[in-house]
């Protein structure tokens, strides 16, 4: 019997909560330039499912990979780590 793999988890900041049950989460990561070795910030945005509309702009959230929920949504908000001030 095969076991299922662990789902990807990312930590990011909510940048938009204008949609119903959906938030836009921006995830920042550091990558090293292949030639110059300088570390650069790269940002990616993900549409995440927020079932109870709890997230607000500026919140830090943990998102978890899921099955496709719509054309753009492949992530769900697992929990809110830090509320916006």
PDB file of N, CA, C and O in Angstrom, chain B, residues numbered from 101:
ATOM      1  N   UNK B 101       0.841  -1.191   0.000  1.00  0.00           N
ATOM      2  CA  UNK B 101       0.000   0.000   0.000  1.00  0.00           C
ATOM      3  C   UNK B 101       0.881   1.247   0.000  1.00  0.00           C
ATOM      4  O   UNK B 101       1.790   1.369   0.820  1.00  0.00           O
ATOM      5  N   UNK B 102       0.609   2.175  -0.923  1.00  0.00           N
ATOM      6  CA  UNK B 102       1.412   3.386  -1.018  1.00  0.00           C
ATOM      7  C   UNK B 102       0.899   4.439  -0.048  1.00  0.00           C
ATOM      8  O   UNK B 102      -0.302   4.551   0.198  1.00  0.00           O
ATOM      9  N   UNK B 103       1.843   5.214   0.502  1.00  0.00           N
ATOM     10  CA  UNK B 103       1.440   6.322   1.359  1.00  0.00           C
ATOM     11  C   UNK B 103       1.480   7.606   0.553  1.00  0.00           C
ATOM     12  O   UNK B 103       2.285   7.753  -0.367  1.00  0.00           O
ATOM     13  N   UNK B 104       0.616   8.520   0.901  1.00  0.00           N
ATOM     14  CA  UNK B 104       0.568   9.786   0.184  1.00  0.00           C
ATOM     15  C   UNK B 104       1.689  10.687   0.640  1.00  0.00           C
ATOM     16  O   UNK B 104       2.076  10.672   1.808  1.00  0.00           O
ATOM     17  N   UNK B 105       2.212  11.476  -0.286  1.00  0.00           N
ATOM     18  CA  UNK B 105       3.290  12.398   0.036  1.00  0.00           C
ATOM     19  C   UNK B 105       2.777  13.579   0.845  1.00  0.00           C
ATOM     20  O   UNK B 105       1.573  13.827   0.911  1.00  0.00           O
ATOM     21  N   UNK B 106       3.698  14.297   1.456  1.00  0.00           N
ATOM     22  CA  UNK B 106       3.297  15.478   2.212  1.00  0.00           C
ATOM     23  C   UNK B 106       3.021  16.621   1.251  1.00  0.00           C
ATOM     24  O   UNK B 106       3.673  16.752   0.216  1.00  0.00           O
ATOM     25  N   UNK B 107       2.051  17.443   1.607  1.00  0.00           N
ATOM     26  CA  UNK B 107       1.681  18.565   0.754  1.00  0.00           C
ATOM     27  C   UNK B 107       2.604  19.745   1.015  1.00  0.00           C
ATOM     28  O   UNK B 107       3.093  19.932   2.129  1.00  0.00           O
ATOM     29  N   UNK B 108       2.835  20.540  -0.025  1.00  0.00           N
ATOM     30  CA  UNK B 108       3.697  21.708   0.118  1.00  0.00           C
ATOM     31  C   UNK B 108       3.021  22.740   1.008  1.00  0.00           C
ATOM     32  O   UNK B 108       1.803  22.912   0.970  1.00  0.00           O
ATOM     33  N   UNK B 109       3.833  23.426   1.811  1.00  0.00           N
ATOM     34  CA  UNK B 109       3.335  24.495   2.676  1.00  0.00           C
ATOM     35  C   UNK B 109       4.198  25.728   2.457  1.00  0.00           C
ATOM     36  O   UNK B 109       5.421  25.630   2.356  1.00  0.00           O
ATOM     37  N   UNK B 110       3.556  26.887   2.383  1.00  0.00           N
ATOM     38  CA  UNK B 110       4.266  28.142   2.195  1.00  0.00           C
ATOM     39  C   UNK B 110       3.732  29.178   3.162  1.00  0.00           C
ATOM     40  O   UNK B 110       2.558  29.141   3.530  1.00  0.00           O
ATOM     41  N   UNK B 111       4.585  30.101   3.575  1.00  0.00           N
ATOM     42  CA  UNK B 111       4.183  31.196   4.445  1.00  0.00           C
ATOM     43  C   UNK B 111       4.246  32.477   3.625  1.00  0.00           C
ATOM     44  O   UNK B 111       5.246  32.756   2.963  1.00  0.00           O
ATOM     45  N   UNK B 112       3.170  33.250   3.676  1.00  0.00           N
ATOM     46  CA  UNK B 112       3.127  34.481   2.895  1.00  0.00           C
ATOM     47  C   UNK B 112       2.234  35.524   3.530  1.00  0.00           C
ATOM     48  O   UNK B 112       1.659  35.307   4.596  1.00  0.00           O
ATOM     49  N   UNK B 113       2.124  36.665   2.857  1.00  0.00           N
ATOM     50  CA  UNK B 113       1.342  37.796   3.338  1.00  0.00           C
ATOM     51  C   UNK B 113       0.160  38.011   2.412  1.00  0.00           C
ATOM     52  O   UNK B 113       0.300  37.971   1.190  1.00  0.00           O
ATOM     53  N   UNK B 114      -1.011  38.241   3.004  1.00  0.00           N
ATOM     54  CA  UNK B 114      -2.214  38.502   2.214  1.00  0.00           C
ATOM     55  C   UNK B 114      -2.103  39.903   1.619  1.00  0.00           C
ATOM     56  O   UNK B 114      -1.917  40.878   2.347  1.00  0.00           O
ATOM     57  N   UNK B 115      -2.218  40.001   0.292  1.00  0.00           N
ATOM     58  CA  UNK B 115      -2.139  41.305  -0.368  1.00  0.00           C
ATOM     59  C   UNK B 115      -3.502  41.763  -0.888  1.00  0.00           C
ATOM     60  O   UNK B 115      -3.675  42.942  -1.198  1.00  0.00           O
ATOM     61  N   UNK B 116      -4.469  40.853  -0.987  1.00  0.00           N
ATOM     62  CA  UNK B 116      -5.806  41.228  -1.424  1.00  0.00           C
ATOM     63  C   UNK B 116      -6.829  40.280  -0.814  1.00  0.00           C
ATOM     64  O   UNK B 116      -6.647  39.063  -0.820  1.00  0.00           O
ATOM     65  N   UNK B 117      -7.915  40.859  -0.282  1.00  0.00           N
ATOM     66  CA  UNK B 117      -9.006  40.043   0.260  1.00  0.00           C
ATOM     67  C   UNK B 117     -10.350  40.489  -0.315  1.00  0.00           C
ATOM     68  O   UNK B 117     -11.388  40.313   0.322  1.00  0.00           O
ATOM     69  N   UNK B 118     -10.329  41.056  -1.501  1.00  0.00           N
ATOM     70  CA  UNK B 118     -11.533  41.627  -2.106  1.00  0.00           C
ATOM     71  C   UNK B 118     -12.470  40.571  -2.685  1.00  0.00           C
ATOM     72  O   UNK B 118     -13.654  40.843  -2.888  1.00  0.00           O
ATOM     73  N   UNK B 119     -11.964  39.385  -2.952  1.00  0.00           N
ATOM     74  CA  UNK B 119     -12.803  38.335  -3.531  1.00  0.00           C
ATOM     75  C   UNK B 119     -13.531  37.565  -2.434  1.00  0.00           C
ATOM     76  O   UNK B 119     -13.134  37.597  -1.269  1.00  0.00           O
ATOM     77  N   UNK B 120     -14.602  36.872  -2.823  1.00  0.00           N
ATOM     78  CA  UNK B 120     -15.366  36.077  -1.881  1.00  0.00           C
ATOM     79  C   UNK B 120     -14.702  34.713  -1.708  1.00  0.00           C
ATOM     80  O   UNK B 120     -14.521  33.975  -2.677  1.00  0.00           O
ATOM     81  N   UNK B 121     -14.341  34.384  -0.473  1.00  0.00           N
ATOM     82  CA  UNK B 121     -13.711  33.108  -0.111  1.00  0.00           C
ATOM     83  C   UNK B 121     -12.367  32.881  -0.798  1.00  0.00           C
ATOM     84  O   UNK B 121     -11.911  31.742  -0.900  1.00  0.00           O
ATOM     85  N   UNK B 122     -11.737  33.935  -1.263  1.00  0.00           N
ATOM     86  CA  UNK B 122     -10.429  33.832  -1.918  1.00  0.00           C
ATOM     87  C   UNK B 122      -9.555  34.991  -1.467  1.00  0.00           C
ATOM     88  O   UNK B 122     -10.020  36.126  -1.364  1.00  0.00           O
ATOM     89  N   UNK B 123      -8.287  34.701  -1.198  1.00  0.00           N
ATOM     90  CA  UNK B 123      -7.319  35.748  -0.886  1.00  0.00           C
ATOM     91  C   UNK B 123      -6.112  35.575  -1.798  1.00  0.00           C
ATOM     92  O   UNK B 123      -5.813  34.471  -2.254  1.00  0.00           O
ATOM     93  N   UNK B 124      -5.437  36.666  -2.050  1.00  0.00           N
ATOM     94  CA  UNK B 124      -4.204  36.622  -2.829  1.00  0.00           C
ATOM     95  C   UNK B 124      -3.047  36.705  -1.846  1.00  0.00           C
ATOM     96  O   UNK B 124      -2.959  37.655  -1.068  1.00  0.00           O
ATOM     97  N   UNK B 125      -2.164  35.722  -1.876  1.00  0.00           N
ATOM     98  CA  UNK B 125      -1.060  35.619  -0.929  1.00  0.00           C
ATOM     99  C   UNK B 125       0.253  35.783  -1.688  1.00  0.00           C
ATOM    100  O   UNK B 125       0.490  35.123  -2.700  1.00  0.00           O
ATOM    101  N   UNK B 126       1.102  36.681  -1.176  1.00  0.00           N
ATOM    102  CA  UNK B 126       2.414  36.912  -1.786  1.00  0.00           C
ATOM    103  C   UNK B 126       3.478  36.218  -0.938  1.00  0.00           C
ATOM    104  O   UNK B 126       3.603  36.474   0.260  1.00  0.00           O
ATOM    105  N   UNK B 127       4.238  35.338  -1.582  1.00  0.00           N
ATOM    106  CA  UNK B 127       5.283  34.560  -0.911  1.00  0.00           C
ATOM    107  C   UNK B 127       6.628  35.071  -1.397  1.00  0.00           C
ATOM    108  O   UNK B 127       6.859  35.190  -2.600  1.00  0.00           O
ATOM    109  N   UNK B 128       7.511  35.372  -0.455  1.00  0.00           N
ATOM    110  CA  UNK B 128       8.833  35.903  -0.789  1.00  0.00           C
ATOM    111  C   UNK B 128       9.889  34.848  -0.493  1.00  0.00           C
ATOM    112  O   UNK B 128       9.827  34.154   0.522  1.00  0.00           O
ATOM    113  N   UNK B 129      10.866  34.736  -1.399  1.00  0.00           N
ATOM    114  CA  UNK B 129      11.952  33.784  -1.197  1.00  0.00           C
ATOM    115  C   UNK B 129      13.261  34.425  -1.633  1.00  0.00           C
ATOM    116  O   UNK B 129      13.259  35.375  -2.416  1.00  0.00           O
ATOM    117  N   UNK B 130      14.362  33.917  -1.139  1.00  0.00           N
ATOM    118  CA  UNK B 130      15.684  34.407  -1.519  1.00  0.00           C
ATOM    119  C   UNK B 130      16.329  33.408  -2.470  1.00  0.00           C
ATOM    120  O   UNK B 130      16.366  32.208  -2.197  1.00  0.00           O
ATOM    121  N   UNK B 131      16.839  33.917  -3.594  1.00  0.00           N
ATOM    122  CA  UNK B 131      17.571  33.072  -4.534  1.00  0.00           C
ATOM    123  C   UNK B 131      18.917  33.717  -4.798  1.00  0.00           C
ATOM    124  O   UNK B 131      19.074  34.934  -4.700  1.00  0.00           O
ATOM    125  N   UNK B 132      19.874  32.887  -5.132  1.00  0.00           N
ATOM    126  CA  UNK B 132      21.211  33.392  -5.393  1.00  0.00           C
ATOM    127  C   UNK B 132      21.430  33.519  -6.905  1.00  0.00           C
ATOM    128  O   UNK B 132      21.105  32.606  -7.665  1.00  0.00           O
ATOM    129  N   UNK B 133      21.978  34.648  -7.328  1.00  0.00           N
ATOM    130  CA  UNK B 133      22.267  34.858  -8.742  1.00  0.00           C
ATOM    131  C   UNK B 133      23.341  33.848  -9.166  1.00  0.00           C
ATOM    132  O   UNK B 133      24.352  33.698  -8.480  1.00  0.00           O
ATOM    133  N   UNK B 134      23.128  33.159 -10.291  1.00  0.00           N
ATOM    134  CA  UNK B 134      24.066  32.091 -10.668  1.00  0.00           C
ATOM    135  C   UNK B 134      25.496  32.562 -10.930  1.00  0.00           C
ATOM    136  O   UNK B 134      26.445  31.825 -10.660  1.00  0.00           O
ATOM    137  N   UNK B 135      25.662  33.775 -11.449  1.00  0.00           N
ATOM    138  CA  UNK B 135      27.002  34.251 -11.769  1.00  0.00           C
ATOM    139  C   UNK B 135      27.576  35.136 -10.669  1.00  0.00           C
ATOM    140  O   UNK B 135      28.716  34.942 -10.248  1.00  0.00           O
ATOM    141  N   UNK B 136      26.794  36.104 -10.202  1.00  0.00           N
ATOM    142  CA  UNK B 136      27.316  37.100  -9.265  1.00  0.00           C
ATOM    143  C   UNK B 136      27.145  36.727  -7.795  1.00  0.00           C
ATOM    144  O   UNK B 136      27.666  37.415  -6.917  1.00  0.00           O
ATOM    145  N   UNK B 137      26.430  35.657  -7.527  1.00  0.00           N
ATOM    146  CA  UNK B 137      26.269  35.115  -6.166  1.00  0.00           C
ATOM    147  C   UNK B 137      25.553  36.064  -5.199  1.00  0.00           C
ATOM    148  O   UNK B 137      25.563  35.831  -3.990  1.00  0.00           O
ATOM    149  N   UNK B 138      24.943  37.112  -5.709  1.00  0.00           N
ATOM    150  CA  UNK B 138      24.188  38.015  -4.835  1.00  0.00           C
ATOM    151  C   UNK B 138      22.821  37.393  -4.569  1.00  0.00           C
ATOM    152  O   UNK B 138      22.194  36.822  -5.462  1.00  0.00           O
ATOM    153  N   UNK B 139      22.374  37.518  -3.322  1.00  0.00           N
ATOM    154  CA  UNK B 139      21.064  36.988  -2.971  1.00  0.00           C
ATOM    155  C   UNK B 139      19.999  38.018  -3.312  1.00  0.00           C
ATOM    156  O   UNK B 139      20.103  39.188  -2.942  1.00  0.00           O
ATOM    157  N   UNK B 140      18.965  37.562  -4.030  1.00  0.00           N
ATOM    158  CA  UNK B 140      17.909  38.452  -4.490  1.00  0.00           C
ATOM    159  C   UNK B 140      16.565  37.963  -3.968  1.00  0.00           C
ATOM    160  O   UNK B 140      16.364  36.764  -3.775  1.00  0.00           O
ATOM    161  N   UNK B 141      15.650  38.896  -3.742  1.00  0.00           N
ATOM    162  CA  UNK B 141      14.303  38.538  -3.321  1.00  0.00           C
ATOM    163  C   UNK B 141      13.439  38.283  -4.545  1.00  0.00           C
ATOM    164  O   UNK B 141      13.412  39.080  -5.483  1.00  0.00           O
ATOM    165  N   UNK B 142      12.740  37.170  -4.518  1.00  0.00           N
ATOM    166  CA  UNK B 142      11.789  36.840  -5.576  1.00  0.00           C
ATOM    167  C   UNK B 142      10.416  36.670  -4.923  1.00  0.00           C
ATOM    168  O   UNK B 142      10.292  36.075  -3.853  1.00  0.00           O
ATOM    169  N   UNK B 143       9.398  37.200  -5.583  1.00  0.00           N
ATOM    170  CA  UNK B 143       8.039  37.128  -5.040  1.00  0.00           C
ATOM    171  C   UNK B 143       7.139  36.370  -5.999  1.00  0.00           C
ATOM    172  O   UNK B 143       7.246  36.504  -7.218  1.00  0.00           O
ATOM    173  N   UNK B 144       6.249  35.566  -5.421  1.00  0.00           N
ATOM    174  CA  UNK B 144       5.236  34.858  -6.193  1.00  0.00           C
ATOM    175  C   UNK B 144       3.894  35.105  -5.530  1.00  0.00           C
ATOM    176  O   UNK B 144       3.809  35.211  -4.306  1.00  0.00           O
ATOM    177  N   UNK B 145       2.847  35.197  -6.335  1.00  0.00           N
ATOM    178  CA  UNK B 145       1.500  35.389  -5.798  1.00  0.00           C
ATOM    179  C   UNK B 145       0.670  34.149  -6.057  1.00  0.00           C
ATOM    180  O   UNK B 145       0.727  33.565  -7.140  1.00  0.00           O
ATOM    181  N   UNK B 146      -0.100  33.750  -5.062  1.00  0.00           N
ATOM    182  CA  UNK B 146      -0.965  32.579  -5.165  1.00  0.00           C
ATOM    183  C   UNK B 146      -2.370  32.957  -4.736  1.00  0.00           C
ATOM    184  O   UNK B 146      -2.553  33.710  -3.779  1.00  0.00           O
ATOM    185  N   UNK B 147      -3.357  32.437  -5.439  1.00  0.00           N
ATOM    186  CA  UNK B 147      -4.747  32.589  -5.014  1.00  0.00           C
ATOM    187  C   UNK B 147      -5.041  31.416  -4.083  1.00  0.00           C
ATOM    188  O   UNK B 147      -4.843  30.257  -4.446  1.00  0.00           O
ATOM    189  N   UNK B 148      -5.514  31.731  -2.883  1.00  0.00           N
ATOM    190  CA  UNK B 148      -5.752  30.693  -1.877  1.00  0.00           C
ATOM    191  C   UNK B 148      -7.198  30.742  -1.406  1.00  0.00           C
ATOM    192  O   UNK B 148      -7.796  31.814  -1.315  1.00  0.00           O
ATOM    193  N   UNK B 149      -7.747  29.587  -1.112  1.00  0.00           N
ATOM    194  CA  UNK B 149      -9.130  29.471  -0.670  1.00  0.00           C
ATOM    195  C   UNK B 149      -9.233  29.777   0.825  1.00  0.00           C
ATOM    196  O   UNK B 149      -8.532  29.177   1.640  1.00  0.00           O
ATOM    197  N   UNK B 150     -10.103  30.707   1.171  1.00  0.00           N
ATOM    198  CA  UNK B 150     -10.341  31.101   2.563  1.00  0.00           C
ATOM    199  C   UNK B 150     -11.824  30.887   2.851  1.00  0.00           C
ATOM    200  O   UNK B 150     -12.642  31.779   2.624  1.00  0.00           O
ATOM    201  N   UNK B 151     -12.160  29.720   3.345  1.00  0.00           N
ATOM    202  CA  UNK B 151     -13.561  29.296   3.476  1.00  0.00           C
ATOM    203  C   UNK B 151     -14.417  30.250   4.301  1.00  0.00           C
ATOM    204  O   UNK B 151     -15.553  30.538   3.926  1.00  0.00           O
ATOM    205  N   UNK B 152     -13.886  30.747   5.427  1.00  0.00           N
ATOM    206  CA  UNK B 152     -14.704  31.569   6.329  1.00  0.00           C
ATOM    207  C   UNK B 152     -14.464  33.068   6.177  1.00  0.00           C
ATOM    208  O   UNK B 152     -14.933  33.849   7.004  1.00  0.00           O
ATOM    209  N   UNK B 153     -13.745  33.483   5.139  1.00  0.00           N
ATOM    210  CA  UNK B 153     -13.446  34.907   4.904  1.00  0.00           C
ATOM    211  C   UNK B 153     -12.836  35.576   6.137  1.00  0.00           C
ATOM    212  O   UNK B 153     -13.221  36.689   6.494  1.00  0.00           O
ATOM    213  N   UNK B 154     -11.884  34.895   6.788  1.00  0.00           N
ATOM    214  CA  UNK B 154     -11.259  35.418   8.010  1.00  0.00           C
ATOM    215  C   UNK B 154     -10.055  36.305   7.725  1.00  0.00           C
ATOM    216  O   UNK B 154      -9.759  37.207   8.508  1.00  0.00           O
ATOM    217  N   UNK B 155      -9.366  36.069   6.634  1.00  0.00           N
ATOM    218  CA  UNK B 155      -8.113  36.769   6.354  1.00  0.00           C
ATOM    219  C   UNK B 155      -8.368  38.210   5.925  1.00  0.00           C
ATOM    220  O   UNK B 155      -9.344  38.516   5.241  1.00  0.00           O
ATOM    221  N   UNK B 156      -7.455  39.086   6.353  1.00  0.00           N
ATOM    222  CA  UNK B 156      -7.490  40.491   5.957  1.00  0.00           C
ATOM    223  C   UNK B 156      -6.137  40.859   5.353  1.00  0.00           C
ATOM    224  O   UNK B 156      -5.143  40.166   5.572  1.00  0.00           O
ATOM    225  N   UNK B 157      -6.104  41.944   4.599  1.00  0.00           N
ATOM    226  CA  UNK B 157      -4.864  42.402   3.976  1.00  0.00           C
ATOM    227  C   UNK B 157      -3.812  42.667   5.051  1.00  0.00           C
ATOM    228  O   UNK B 157      -4.081  43.352   6.037  1.00  0.00           O
ATOM    229  N   UNK B 158      -2.614  42.120   4.852  1.00  0.00           N
ATOM    230  CA  UNK B 158      -1.517  42.301   5.799  1.00  0.00           C
ATOM    231  C   UNK B 158      -1.320  41.121   6.737  1.00  0.00           C
ATOM    232  O   UNK B 158      -0.294  41.050   7.414  1.00  0.00           O
ATOM    233  N   UNK B 159      -2.264  40.198   6.800  1.00  0.00           N
ATOM    234  CA  UNK B 159      -2.119  39.016   7.661  1.00  0.00           C
ATOM    235  C   UNK B 159      -1.031  38.101   7.115  1.00  0.00           C
ATOM    236  O   UNK B 159      -0.850  37.988   5.902  1.00  0.00           O
ATOM    237  N   UNK B 160      -0.310  37.452   8.023  1.00  0.00           N
ATOM    238  CA  UNK B 160       0.664  36.442   7.625  1.00  0.00           C
ATOM    239  C   UNK B 160      -0.014  35.085   7.775  1.00  0.00           C
ATOM    240  O   UNK B 160      -0.509  34.754   8.852  1.00  0.00           O
ATOM    241  N   UNK B 161      -0.039  34.298   6.700  1.00  0.00           N
ATOM    242  CA  UNK B 161      -0.785  33.048   6.692  1.00  0.00           C
ATOM    243  C   UNK B 161       0.080  31.886   6.215  1.00  0.00           C
ATOM    244  O   UNK B 161       1.086  32.065   5.529  1.00  0.00           O
ATOM    245  N   UNK B 162      -0.352  30.688   6.608  1.00  0.00           N
ATOM    246  CA  UNK B 162       0.250  29.445   6.129  1.00  0.00           C
ATOM    247  C   UNK B 162      -0.712  28.870   5.104  1.00  0.00           C
ATOM    248  O   UNK B 162      -1.873  28.609   5.417  1.00  0.00           O
ATOM    249  N   UNK B 163      -0.231  28.669   3.866  1.00  0.00           N
ATOM    250  CA  UNK B 163      -1.080  28.072   2.841  1.00  0.00           C
ATOM    251  C   UNK B 163      -0.575  26.670   2.534  1.00  0.00           C
ATOM    252  O   UNK B 163       0.620  26.386   2.615  1.00  0.00           O
ATOM    253  N   UNK B 164      -1.515  25.805   2.179  1.00  0.00           N
ATOM    254  CA  UNK B 164      -1.192  24.404   1.932  1.00  0.00           C
ATOM    255  C   UNK B 164      -1.711  24.023   0.549  1.00  0.00           C
ATOM    256  O   UNK B 164      -2.774  24.476   0.123  1.00  0.00           O
ATOM    257  N   UNK B 165      -0.952  23.193  -0.136  1.00  0.00           N
ATOM    258  CA  UNK B 165      -1.309  22.748  -1.475  1.00  0.00           C
ATOM    259  C   UNK B 165      -2.590  21.913  -1.425  1.00  0.00           C
ATOM    260  O   UNK B 165      -2.811  21.163  -0.474  1.00  0.00           O
ATOM    261  N   UNK B 166      -3.431  22.047  -2.453  1.00  0.00           N
ATOM    262  CA  UNK B 166      -4.660  21.248  -2.491  1.00  0.00           C
ATOM    263  C   UNK B 166      -5.002  20.908  -3.936  1.00  0.00           C
ATOM    264  O   UNK B 166      -4.285  21.282  -4.864  1.00  0.00           O
ATOM    265  N   UNK B 167      -6.088  20.206  -4.106  1.00  0.00           N
ATOM    266  CA  UNK B 167      -6.570  19.891  -5.452  1.00  0.00           C
ATOM    267  C   UNK B 167      -7.033  21.183  -6.125  1.00  0.00           C
ATOM    268  O   UNK B 167      -7.273  22.169  -5.429  1.00  0.00           O
ATOM    269  N   UNK B 168      -7.164  21.214  -7.423  1.00  0.00           N
ATOM    270  CA  UNK B 168      -7.646  22.429  -8.081  1.00  0.00           C
ATOM    271  C   UNK B 168      -9.072  22.765  -7.638  1.00  0.00           C
ATOM    272  O   UNK B 168      -9.987  21.955  -7.783  1.00  0.00           O
ATOM    273  N   UNK B 169      -9.242  23.969  -7.097  1.00  0.00           N
ATOM    274  CA  UNK B 169     -10.555  24.402  -6.629  1.00  0.00           C
ATOM    275  C   UNK B 169     -11.250  25.280  -7.662  1.00  0.00           C
ATOM    276  O   UNK B 169     -12.478  25.363  -7.678  1.00  0.00           O
ATOM    277  N   UNK B 170     -10.484  25.929  -8.516  1.00  0.00           N
ATOM    278  CA  UNK B 170     -11.012  26.717  -9.621  1.00  0.00           C
ATOM    279  C   UNK B 170      -9.892  26.894 -10.637  1.00  0.00           C
ATOM    280  O   UNK B 170      -8.865  26.220 -10.557  1.00  0.00           O
ATOM    281  N   UNK B 171     -10.086  27.794 -11.585  1.00  0.00           N
ATOM    282  CA  UNK B 171      -9.081  27.998 -12.620  1.00  0.00           C
ATOM    283  C   UNK B 171      -7.741  28.434 -12.041  1.00  0.00           C
ATOM    284  O   UNK B 171      -6.691  27.992 -12.506  1.00  0.00           O
ATOM    285  N   UNK B 172      -7.772  29.305 -11.022  1.00  0.00           N
ATOM    286  CA  UNK B 172      -6.535  29.856 -10.455  1.00  0.00           C
ATOM    287  C   UNK B 172      -6.177  29.304  -9.081  1.00  0.00           C
ATOM    288  O   UNK B 172      -5.017  29.381  -8.676  1.00  0.00           O
ATOM    289  N   UNK B 173      -7.143  28.751  -8.355  1.00  0.00           N
ATOM    290  CA  UNK B 173      -6.896  28.345  -6.963  1.00  0.00           C
ATOM    291  C   UNK B 173      -6.392  26.914  -6.863  1.00  0.00           C
ATOM    292  O   UNK B 173      -7.075  25.963  -7.245  1.00  0.00           O
ATOM    293  N   UNK B 174      -5.165  26.785  -6.334  1.00  0.00           N
ATOM    294  CA  UNK B 174      -4.563  25.470  -6.063  1.00  0.00           C
ATOM    295  C   UNK B 174      -4.076  25.383  -4.624  1.00  0.00           C
ATOM    296  O   UNK B 174      -3.410  24.415  -4.257  1.00  0.00           O
ATOM    297  N   UNK B 175      -4.398  26.377  -3.805  1.00  0.00           N
ATOM    298  CA  UNK B 175      -3.916  26.461  -2.428  1.00  0.00           C
ATOM    299  C   UNK B 175      -5.077  26.774  -1.498  1.00  0.00           C
ATOM    300  O   UNK B 175      -6.067  27.376  -1.913  1.00  0.00           O
ATOM    301  N   UNK B 176      -4.954  26.362  -0.228  1.00  0.00           N
ATOM    302  CA  UNK B 176      -5.931  26.692   0.809  1.00  0.00           C
ATOM    303  C   UNK B 176      -5.218  27.350   1.971  1.00  0.00           C
ATOM    304  O   UNK B 176      -4.065  27.033   2.261  1.00  0.00           O
ATOM    305  N   UNK B 177      -5.903  28.267   2.637  1.00  0.00           N
ATOM    306  CA  UNK B 177      -5.334  28.875   3.842  1.00  0.00           C
ATOM    307  C   UNK B 177      -5.475  27.861   4.961  1.00  0.00           C
ATOM    308  O   UNK B 177      -6.585  27.456   5.305  1.00  0.00           O
ATOM    309  N   UNK B 178      -4.345  27.451   5.531  1.00  0.00           N
ATOM    310  CA  UNK B 178      -4.356  26.481   6.617  1.00  0.00           C
ATOM    311  C   UNK B 178      -4.615  27.165   7.950  1.00  0.00           C
ATOM    312  O   UNK B 178      -5.492  26.755   8.710  1.00  0.00           O
ATOM    313  N   UNK B 179      -3.824  28.236   8.234  1.00  0.00           N
ATOM    314  CA  UNK B 179      -4.055  29.001   9.449  1.00  0.00           C
ATOM    315  C   UNK B 179      -3.442  30.383   9.322  1.00  0.00           C
ATOM    316  O   UNK B 179      -2.540  30.627   8.521  1.00  0.00           O
ATOM    317  N   UNK B 180      -3.973  31.280  10.151  1.00  0.00           N
ATOM    318  CA  UNK B 180      -3.456  32.635  10.205  1.00  0.00           C
ATOM    319  C   UNK B 180      -2.378  32.671  11.266  1.00  0.00           C
ATOM    320  O   UNK B 180      -2.656  32.405  12.435  1.00  0.00           O
ATOM    321  N   UNK B 181      -1.154  32.994  10.886  1.00  0.00           N
ATOM    322  CA  UNK B 181      -0.040  32.996  11.823  1.00  0.00           C
ATOM    323  C   UNK B 181       0.040  34.306  12.620  1.00  0.00           C
ATOM    324  O   UNK B 181       0.334  34.301  13.815  1.00  0.00           O
ATOM    325  N   UNK B 182      -0.227  35.419  11.940  1.00  0.00           N
ATOM    326  CA  UNK B 182      -0.121  36.724  12.597  1.00  0.00           C
ATOM    327  C   UNK B 182      -1.126  37.667  11.940  1.00  0.00           C
ATOM    328  O   UNK B 182      -1.148  37.814  10.718  1.00  0.00           O
ATOM    329  N   UNK B 183      -1.954  38.302  12.763  1.00  0.00           N
ATOM    330  CA  UNK B 183      -2.931  39.251  12.259  1.00  0.00           C
ATOM    331  C   UNK B 183      -2.250  40.575  11.950  1.00  0.00           C
ATOM    332  O   UNK B 183      -1.252  40.929  12.577  1.00  0.00           O
ATOM    333  N   UNK B 184      -2.799  41.313  10.969  1.00  0.00           N
ATOM    334  CA  UNK B 184      -2.267  42.636  10.625  1.00  0.00           C
ATOM    335  C   UNK B 184      -2.556  43.620  11.750  1.00  0.00           C
ATOM    336  O   UNK B 184      -3.571  43.515  12.437  1.00  0.00           O
ATOM    337  N   UNK B 185      -1.660  44.568  11.927  1.00  0.00           N
ATOM    338  CA  UNK B 185      -1.829  45.546  13.002  1.00  0.00           C
ATOM    339  C   UNK B 185      -2.778  46.637  12.588  1.00  0.00           C
ATOM    340  O   UNK B 185      -3.044  47.553  13.366  1.00  0.00           O
TER     341      UNK B 185
END
